[in-house]
Amino acid sequence: MSISTNLARNTVRQLIELGIEDVVLSPGSRNAPLSIALYQAEQKGLIRLHVRIDERGAAFFALGITKATGKYVPVVCTSGTAVANYYPAVLEAHHSDNNLLLLTADRPARLRKTGANQTTLQGKIFGEFVRHSVDTAAPIDIEHLLDDSGPVHINLQFDEPLLPEDSHDWLEGIHHRELKSKPLHKIQIEISTKRNIIIVGHDRGGFSESEIEKLARDLGAPLITEDPLRFKDAIAHAPILLSDERVREELKAELAIVIGRTTLSRSTNSYIQKAEKTLVIDPKAEKIDTSRSADEIIEALPTVKSKIEPDQGWLKAWKKYEALAKEALTSYPEWSEGALASLVAADLENDSALYISSSRPIRDLEAFANPRADVTTYANRGLAGIDGNISTAMGIATHHDETFAILGDLAFLHDISALSNPTKDALTIIVVDNNGGGIFSTLPQQGVEGFEKIFGTPHDRDLAKIANGFGISSEVVTSPKELHIALQRIHPNIHVIVAKMP
């Protein structure tokens, strides 16, 4: 058996034994030993192998799968620029603490800096954005590299010959086993304040909804959440009602508990800063956001020593302003980005999966959607990029019966190549077509000279026809009624709904 075949088979055996079920592969020559071993494992029913022709999209596709499963997902590529194409997804995985396992093929170390084809310094290419980085020509123990969470990089040096020279059943007797999860820290806190608020970032700090809701009940605290589709009892339209400085002052909290990262609403973050005391609860503060500031920072969700009787007058004020915000929205344009977000959020069936792209769509969901708790939501909020969104949604769709995605038009165009390699999963992509960078019209840049050229960036493209050009079915909607009807249709594969804004 060749050295490269042995290295590839040993790697794949370990992946299977560690309970890994999904692997994403991009075709190449130097990664041929791994590709062949992975194909043989799939033929035995031991893994699901997803082939994606574009490494950048492949990494985001794997990111989508790990978001949906929580498991490590290997993504495999050949050498050279293929590796560098992983970088955007690696950064997202680092800041979101998602479990990507990067298996990059390389030529032997002796060929580096010699002018050899497709050879560069891959070993530590991802720097501090991976938890572990190993550069090896021999089999290694993979399990100890997966002892935490976040991206891990293994650079595998494959020497020729790259093809196997035997045909024995090297997969015989392999069985899956589950990685053991680390025990959670237990923290107990004493709180005596009566005006307590809990603000939950889109990632929820990795905690479950039920755990957070219990903490809110014990503290008698209202919930503000960046993701209103996860908490049915959250304050509705919080960014809108907190946009008034006088309201923020009246609703000022004695203690603001921030769970995860709050990255969306300026008004919500301004409100947090008014609190007499802030407590941050986020495991990422220990290893990623290490310079985060608050009066106190803890890494685990605590239990409360004794339940709190809240200030009832303060709670009534919250309800009053929530009602006023709902009333204000009745005069909002019937067909607009915010109205679309509200309609999609209300129309999705229970247990649907929804991926929300960064920029404007995720902010519109936070501000305009009414709370509910029966939709599984996803987003790339680590670095909040607009790249790789179609690929991420496709990865998520592999583990749900029905998946939806809301994307801005620029995010859709940015990852349009993903449509050349579509999956067969049920994924409906709703594209908010406001002809360019709609988010900038809500930011301070809106009034600068040259806005349309350097911020608005109108694309003037027929997005439905572009989707059709890839063989993807599509339709255009121009009203709430048309969107409602379109969302009721069942599509077995990828379908694009282009929502044309005025």
C-alpha positions as CSV (number, residue, x, y, z in Angstrom):
1,M,0.0,0.0,0.0
2,S,1.3,3.5,-0.9
3,I,2.1,6.0,1.8
4,S,-0.6,8.4,0.5
5,T,-3.3,5.6,0.3
6,N,-2.5,4.6,3.9
7,L,-2.6,8.3,5.1
8,A,-6.0,8.8,3.4
9,R,-7.6,5.6,4.6
10,N,-6.3,6.1,8.2
11,T,-7.8,9.6,8.1
12,V,-11.2,8.4,6.8
13,R,-11.4,5.5,9.3
14,Q,-10.9,7.9,12.1
15,L,-13.5,10.3,10.8
16,I,-16.1,7.5,10.7
17,E,-15.1,6.1,14.1
18,L,-15.5,9.7,15.6
19,G,-19.2,9.7,14.4
20,I,-18.7,12.1,11.5
21,E,-21.5,11.5,8.9
22,D,-21.2,14.3,6.3
23,V,-18.2,15.2,4.3
24,V,-17.9,17.9,1.6
25,L,-15.5,17.3,-1.2
26,S,-14.2,19.5,-4.1
27,P,-12.6,17.6,-7.0
28,G,-8.8,17.8,-7.4
29,S,-5.7,15.8,-8.2
30,R,-3.6,16.1,-5.1
31,N,-6.6,15.1,-2.9
32,A,-7.3,12.0,-5.0
33,P,-6.3,9.5,-2.2
34,L,-8.8,11.1,0.1
35,S,-11.5,11.4,-2.6
36,I,-11.2,7.7,-3.4
37,A,-11.3,6.6,0.2
38,L,-14.3,8.8,0.9
39,Y,-16.2,7.5,-2.1
40,Q,-15.5,3.9,-0.9
41,A,-16.8,4.8,2.5
42,E,-20.0,6.3,1.0
43,Q,-20.5,3.1,-1.0
44,K,-20.5,1.2,2.3
45,G,-23.2,3.6,3.7
46,L,-20.8,4.9,6.3
47,I,-20.8,8.6,5.3
48,R,-22.7,11.0,3.1
49,L,-20.4,12.6,0.5
50,H,-21.4,16.0,-0.9
51,V,-19.4,17.1,-4.0
52,R,-19.1,20.8,-4.5
53,I,-17.1,22.1,-7.4
54,D,-16.2,25.5,-5.9
55,E,-14.0,25.4,-2.8
56,R,-15.4,28.7,-1.5
57,G,-18.9,27.5,-1.8
58,A,-18.0,24.1,-0.5
59,A,-16.7,25.5,2.8
60,F,-19.9,27.5,3.3
61,F,-21.9,24.4,2.4
62,A,-20.1,22.5,5.1
63,L,-20.7,25.4,7.4
64,G,-24.4,25.1,6.8
65,I,-24.4,21.4,7.6
66,T,-22.5,21.9,10.9
67,K,-25.0,24.7,11.8
68,A,-27.8,22.2,11.3
69,T,-26.2,19.2,13.0
70,G,-23.7,20.6,15.5
71,K,-21.2,18.0,14.4
72,Y,-17.8,18.4,12.9
73,V,-18.1,18.5,9.1
74,P,-14.9,17.8,7.1
75,V,-14.4,19.8,3.9
76,V,-11.8,18.4,1.5
77,C,-9.8,20.2,-1.2
78,T,-6.7,20.0,-3.4
79,S,-3.6,22.2,-3.0
80,G,-2.9,25.7,-3.9
81,T,-5.5,28.5,-4.3
82,A,-8.2,25.9,-3.5
83,V,-7.1,26.1,0.2
84,A,-7.2,29.9,0.2
85,N,-10.9,29.8,-1.0
86,Y,-11.8,28.4,2.4
87,Y,-10.8,31.6,4.2
88,P,-14.1,33.4,4.3
89,A,-16.0,30.4,5.8
90,V,-13.1,29.8,8.2
91,L,-13.4,33.3,9.5
92,E,-17.2,32.9,9.9
93,A,-16.7,29.5,11.7
94,H,-14.1,31.0,14.0
95,H,-16.3,33.9,15.1
96,S,-19.4,31.8,15.3
97,D,-17.5,28.8,16.9
98,N,-18.8,26.4,14.3
99,N,-17.3,23.0,13.8
100,L,-15.5,22.9,10.4
101,L,-12.7,20.3,9.9
102,L,-10.5,21.5,7.0
103,L,-8.7,18.7,5.3
104,T,-6.4,20.3,2.7
105,A,-4.2,18.2,0.4
106,D,-0.6,19.3,-0.2
107,R,2.5,18.2,-1.9
108,P,5.4,16.8,0.1
109,A,7.3,19.5,2.2
110,R,10.4,19.0,0.1
111,L,8.7,20.6,-2.8
112,R,7.9,23.9,-1.0
113,K,9.7,27.0,-2.3
114,T,11.0,25.0,-5.3
115,G,8.6,26.3,-8.0
116,A,6.6,23.1,-7.9
117,N,3.2,23.4,-9.4
118,Q,0.3,24.3,-7.0
119,T,2.6,24.4,-4.1
120,T,2.6,27.1,-1.4
121,L,2.9,27.4,2.4
122,Q,-0.5,25.9,3.4
123,G,0.4,24.5,6.9
124,K,-0.5,27.6,8.9
125,I,-2.4,29.5,6.3
126,F,-5.4,30.1,8.6
127,G,-3.3,31.4,11.5
128,E,-5.2,32.1,14.7
129,F,-8.6,31.5,13.2
130,V,-8.4,27.7,13.7
131,R,-8.3,26.0,17.1
132,H,-5.6,23.6,15.9
133,S,-3.4,23.4,12.8
134,V,-1.4,20.3,11.9
135,D,0.9,19.8,8.9
136,T,1.7,16.1,8.4
137,A,2.7,13.4,5.9
138,A,1.9,10.6,8.4
139,P,-1.3,9.5,10.2
140,I,-2.1,11.4,13.3
141,D,-4.7,11.1,16.2
142,I,-7.6,13.3,15.1
143,E,-9.8,12.9,18.1
144,H,-7.7,15.1,20.4
145,L,-7.9,17.9,17.8
146,L,-11.7,17.9,18.1
147,D,-11.7,18.2,21.9
148,D,-13.4,21.7,21.8
149,S,-15.4,23.5,19.2
150,G,-14.6,25.8,16.3
151,P,-12.6,25.2,13.1
152,V,-9.6,22.8,12.9
153,H,-7.1,22.5,10.0
154,I,-5.2,19.3,9.0
155,N,-2.8,19.8,6.1
156,L,-2.1,16.4,4.6
157,Q,1.0,15.9,2.5
158,F,0.4,13.3,-0.2
159,D,3.3,12.0,-2.2
160,E,3.0,10.0,-5.4
161,P,1.6,7.5,-6.2
162,L,-1.8,9.0,-5.4
163,L,-3.9,6.0,-6.5
164,P,-4.4,2.9,-4.5
165,E,-2.5,-0.3,-5.5
166,D,-4.7,-2.8,-3.7
167,S,-8.4,-3.7,-3.5
168,H,-8.9,-5.2,-0.1
169,D,-11.9,-4.2,2.1
170,W,-10.1,-1.7,4.4
171,L,-13.5,-0.5,5.8
172,E,-14.5,-3.8,7.3
173,G,-15.5,-3.7,11.0
174,I,-15.7,0.1,11.2
175,H,-18.4,1.5,13.5
176,H,-19.6,5.0,14.4
177,R,-19.3,6.3,17.9
178,E,-20.2,9.6,19.4
179,L,-17.7,12.2,20.6
180,K,-18.2,12.9,24.3
181,S,-19.4,16.4,25.1
182,K,-17.6,18.4,27.8
183,P,-19.5,18.8,31.1
184,L,-21.0,22.2,31.5
185,H,-20.0,24.6,34.2
186,K,-22.6,25.2,36.9
187,I,-22.9,28.8,38.1
188,Q,-25.3,30.2,40.7
189,I,-26.0,33.9,41.1
190,E,-27.7,36.1,43.6
191,I,-29.8,39.0,42.1
192,S,-31.9,41.4,44.1
193,T,-32.7,44.0,41.4
194,K,-36.3,44.3,40.2
195,R,-35.9,45.9,36.8
196,N,-34.0,43.2,34.9
197,I,-33.9,42.7,31.2
198,I,-32.5,39.8,29.1
199,I,-31.2,40.6,25.6
200,V,-30.4,37.6,23.4
201,G,-28.1,37.8,20.4
202,H,-28.9,35.8,17.3
203,D,-26.6,33.0,18.3
204,R,-28.1,32.7,21.8
205,G,-24.6,32.1,23.1
206,G,-25.1,28.5,22.1
207,F,-27.8,28.0,24.8
208,S,-31.2,26.5,24.3
209,E,-34.4,28.5,24.2
210,S,-35.8,26.6,27.2
211,E,-32.8,27.4,29.4
212,I,-33.0,31.1,28.5
213,E,-36.7,31.2,29.1
214,K,-36.3,29.7,32.5
215,L,-33.7,32.3,33.5
216,A,-36.1,35.0,32.3
217,R,-39.0,33.6,34.4
218,D,-36.8,33.3,37.5
219,L,-35.8,36.9,37.1
220,G,-39.2,38.2,36.1
221,A,-37.4,39.7,33.1
222,P,-38.7,40.7,29.7
223,L,-36.9,39.2,26.8
224,I,-35.5,41.1,23.9
225,T,-34.2,38.9,21.1
226,E,-32.5,39.5,17.8
227,D,-34.3,36.4,16.6
228,P,-38.0,36.8,17.2
229,L,-38.8,33.4,15.6
230,R,-37.2,31.5,18.5
231,F,-39.0,33.1,21.5
232,K,-42.8,33.5,21.3
233,D,-42.9,35.6,24.5
234,A,-40.2,38.1,23.4
235,I,-40.9,41.8,23.2
236,A,-42.1,42.5,19.7
237,H,-40.4,45.1,17.5
238,A,-37.9,46.0,20.2
239,P,-35.5,48.0,17.8
240,I,-38.5,50.2,16.8
241,L,-39.8,51.0,20.3
242,L,-36.2,51.6,21.6
243,S,-35.4,54.0,18.8
244,D,-36.7,56.9,20.9
245,E,-34.2,58.2,23.5
246,R,-37.1,59.1,25.9
247,V,-38.4,55.6,25.8
248,R,-35.0,54.1,26.4
249,E,-34.7,56.4,29.5
250,E,-38.1,55.4,30.8
251,L,-37.5,51.7,30.3
252,K,-33.9,51.9,31.7
253,A,-32.9,48.6,33.4
254,E,-31.1,48.1,36.7
255,L,-29.5,44.9,35.3
256,A,-29.1,44.1,31.6
257,I,-28.2,40.5,30.9
258,V,-26.7,40.0,27.4
259,I,-26.7,36.4,26.2
260,G,-24.4,35.9,23.2
261,R,-23.5,38.8,20.9
262,T,-25.9,41.6,20.0
263,T,-24.8,42.9,16.7
264,L,-27.9,44.1,14.9
265,S,-29.8,47.0,16.4
266,R,-28.1,50.3,17.3
267,S,-31.1,51.3,19.4
268,T,-30.9,48.0,21.4
269,N,-27.2,48.4,22.0
270,S,-27.8,52.1,23.1
271,Y,-30.4,50.8,25.5
272,I,-27.9,48.2,27.0
273,Q,-25.4,51.0,27.6
274,K,-28.0,52.8,29.8
275,A,-28.3,49.9,32.3
276,E,-27.0,50.5,35.7
277,K,-25.2,47.1,35.5
278,T,-24.5,44.7,32.7
279,L,-23.9,40.9,32.8
280,V,-22.6,39.1,29.7
281,I,-23.2,35.4,29.4
282,D,-21.2,33.9,26.5
283,P,-18.8,31.0,26.2
284,K,-17.1,32.7,23.3
285,A,-15.9,35.5,25.6
286,E,-13.2,33.2,26.9
287,K,-11.6,32.2,23.7
288,I,-12.8,34.5,20.9
289,D,-14.2,37.8,22.1
290,T,-11.6,38.1,24.8
291,S,-11.7,41.9,25.0
292,R,-15.4,42.1,25.6
293,S,-16.4,44.5,28.4
294,A,-19.2,44.4,31.0
295,D,-19.6,44.7,34.8
296,E,-19.4,40.9,34.9
297,I,-18.7,38.2,32.2
298,I,-19.5,34.5,32.7
299,E,-19.3,31.6,30.2
300,A,-22.3,29.5,31.4
301,L,-26.0,30.1,31.9
302,P,-26.5,30.5,35.6
303,T,-29.2,29.4,38.0
304,V,-30.8,32.0,40.3
305,K,-30.7,31.4,44.0
306,S,-34.2,32.9,44.6
307,K,-36.9,34.0,42.2
308,I,-37.4,37.8,41.8
309,E,-40.6,39.7,42.1
310,P,-40.3,42.3,39.3
311,D,-41.3,45.9,39.3
312,Q,-44.9,45.6,37.9
313,G,-45.1,49.3,36.8
314,W,-42.0,48.9,34.8
315,L,-43.3,45.8,33.1
316,K,-46.6,47.6,32.2
317,A,-44.5,50.4,30.6
318,W,-42.9,47.7,28.4
319,K,-46.3,46.4,27.3
320,K,-47.5,50.0,26.6
321,Y,-44.6,50.8,24.3
322,E,-44.8,47.4,22.6
323,A,-48.4,48.1,21.8
324,L,-47.5,51.6,20.4
325,A,-44.8,50.0,18.2
326,K,-47.3,47.6,16.8
327,E,-49.8,50.4,16.1
328,A,-47.1,52.4,14.4
329,L,-46.4,49.5,12.0
330,T,-50.0,49.6,10.7
331,S,-49.1,52.7,8.7
332,Y,-45.9,51.1,7.3
333,P,-45.9,50.5,3.5
334,E,-47.8,47.3,2.6
335,W,-45.1,46.2,0.2
336,S,-41.6,46.9,1.5
337,E,-38.6,45.0,2.9
338,G,-40.0,45.1,6.4
339,A,-43.5,44.0,5.4
340,L,-41.9,41.1,3.5
341,A,-40.0,40.0,6.5
342,S,-43.1,40.1,8.6
343,L,-45.1,38.1,6.1
344,V,-42.5,35.4,5.6
345,A,-42.1,35.0,9.3
346,A,-45.9,34.6,9.8
347,D,-46.4,32.3,6.8
348,L,-43.9,29.6,7.4
349,E,-45.3,26.3,8.6
350,N,-44.3,24.9,12.0
351,D,-40.9,23.2,12.1
352,S,-39.7,24.9,8.9
353,A,-36.0,25.9,8.7
354,L,-35.2,29.5,7.8
355,Y,-31.8,30.8,6.8
356,I,-31.5,34.7,7.0
357,S,-28.7,36.5,5.2
358,S,-26.9,39.4,6.7
359,S,-27.2,43.0,5.8
360,R,-30.9,44.1,5.6
361,P,-33.0,40.9,5.8
362,I,-31.8,39.9,9.2
363,R,-32.5,43.4,10.6
364,D,-35.9,43.5,9.0
365,L,-36.8,40.1,10.7
366,E,-35.7,41.5,14.0
367,A,-37.7,44.7,13.8
368,F,-40.8,43.7,11.9
369,A,-41.5,40.0,12.6
370,N,-44.0,39.0,15.3
371,P,-42.5,36.5,17.8
372,R,-43.1,32.8,17.5
373,A,-41.2,29.8,18.6
374,D,-41.7,27.0,16.1
375,V,-39.3,27.9,13.3
376,T,-35.6,26.8,13.3
377,T,-33.5,29.7,12.2
378,Y,-30.0,30.1,11.0
379,A,-27.7,32.9,10.1
380,N,-24.0,33.7,9.5
381,R,-23.5,36.2,12.3
382,G,-19.9,35.6,13.1
383,L,-18.6,38.2,10.7
384,A,-22.0,39.0,9.1
385,G,-20.7,38.7,5.5
386,I,-22.9,38.5,2.5
387,D,-20.7,35.8,0.8
388,G,-21.6,32.1,0.7
389,N,-25.2,32.6,1.6
390,I,-26.7,30.3,-1.0
391,S,-24.1,27.6,-0.3
392,T,-24.8,27.9,3.5
393,A,-28.6,27.6,2.9
394,M,-28.0,24.5,0.7
395,G,-25.9,22.9,3.4
396,I,-28.7,23.5,6.0
397,A,-31.3,22.1,3.6
398,T,-29.6,18.7,3.6
399,H,-30.8,18.2,7.1
400,H,-34.3,19.6,7.0
401,D,-37.5,18.5,5.2
402,E,-38.3,22.0,4.1
403,T,-35.9,25.0,4.2
404,F,-36.4,28.7,3.3
405,A,-33.8,31.4,2.9
406,I,-34.3,35.2,2.7
407,L,-31.4,36.8,0.9
408,G,-30.7,40.4,-0.3
409,D,-30.2,40.7,-4.0
410,L,-26.4,41.4,-3.7
411,A,-26.0,38.4,-1.4
412,F,-27.8,36.3,-4.0
413,L,-25.5,37.5,-6.8
414,H,-22.4,37.2,-4.7
415,D,-22.9,33.4,-4.4
416,I,-24.7,32.9,-7.7
417,S,-22.1,30.2,-8.8
418,A,-23.6,27.9,-6.2
419,L,-26.7,27.5,-8.4
420,S,-24.4,25.7,-11.0
421,N,-24.1,22.8,-8.5
422,P,-27.6,22.6,-6.9
423,T,-28.6,20.0,-4.4
424,K,-31.9,18.0,-4.7
425,D,-33.2,19.2,-1.3
426,A,-36.3,21.3,-0.8
427,L,-35.0,24.9,-0.6
428,T,-37.0,28.0,-1.4
429,I,-34.8,31.1,-1.7
430,I,-36.7,34.5,-1.3
431,V,-34.6,37.2,-2.9
432,V,-35.4,40.8,-1.8
433,D,-34.8,42.7,-5.0
434,N,-34.4,46.4,-4.3
435,N,-31.8,46.7,-7.0
436,G,-28.7,46.9,-5.0
437,G,-27.4,47.8,-1.5
438,G,-30.7,48.6,0.2
439,I,-29.1,48.4,3.6
440,F,-27.1,51.6,3.0
441,S,-30.2,53.7,2.6
442,T,-30.8,53.1,6.3
443,L,-27.3,54.0,7.4
444,P,-25.4,57.4,7.6
445,Q,-24.0,56.9,4.1
446,Q,-27.4,57.5,2.5
447,G,-26.8,61.2,1.9
448,V,-23.2,61.2,0.6
449,E,-22.3,62.4,-2.9
450,G,-22.0,59.5,-5.3
451,F,-24.2,57.3,-3.1
452,E,-25.7,55.2,-6.0
453,K,-22.4,54.3,-7.5
454,I,-20.3,53.5,-4.5
455,F,-23.0,52.3,-2.0
456,G,-26.3,51.7,-3.8
457,T,-24.6,49.7,-6.5
458,P,-27.7,49.0,-8.7
459,H,-27.3,45.8,-10.6
460,D,-30.2,46.2,-13.0
461,R,-30.4,42.4,-13.6
462,D,-33.4,40.1,-14.0
463,L,-32.7,37.8,-11.1
464,A,-35.4,35.3,-12.1
465,K,-33.9,34.9,-15.6
466,I,-30.5,34.4,-14.0
467,A,-31.9,31.6,-11.9
468,N,-33.5,30.1,-14.9
469,G,-30.2,30.2,-16.8
470,F,-28.9,27.7,-14.2
471,G,-31.9,25.5,-14.7
472,I,-33.5,26.6,-11.4
473,S,-37.3,27.4,-11.4
474,S,-38.2,30.9,-10.4
475,E,-41.1,33.4,-10.1
476,V,-41.4,37.1,-9.5
477,V,-43.8,38.5,-6.9
478,T,-44.7,42.2,-6.5
479,S,-47.3,42.2,-3.7
480,P,-48.0,40.6,-0.3
481,K,-50.8,38.5,-1.9
482,E,-48.5,37.1,-4.6
483,L,-45.8,36.4,-2.0
484,H,-48.3,34.6,0.2
485,I,-49.5,32.4,-2.7
486,A,-45.9,31.7,-3.7
487,L,-45.0,30.5,-0.2
488,Q,-47.8,28.0,-0.2
489,R,-46.5,26.1,-3.2
490,I,-44.4,23.0,-2.6
491,H,-41.2,22.6,-4.5
492,P,-39.2,19.4,-4.3
493,N,-35.9,21.1,-5.2
494,I,-34.4,24.6,-5.2
495,H,-36.8,27.3,-6.2
496,V,-36.3,31.1,-6.3
497,I,-38.9,33.7,-5.5
498,V,-37.8,37.2,-6.6
499,A,-39.6,39.8,-4.5
500,K,-39.4,43.0,-6.5
501,M,-39.5,46.1,-4.2
502,P,-40.9,49.5,-5.4
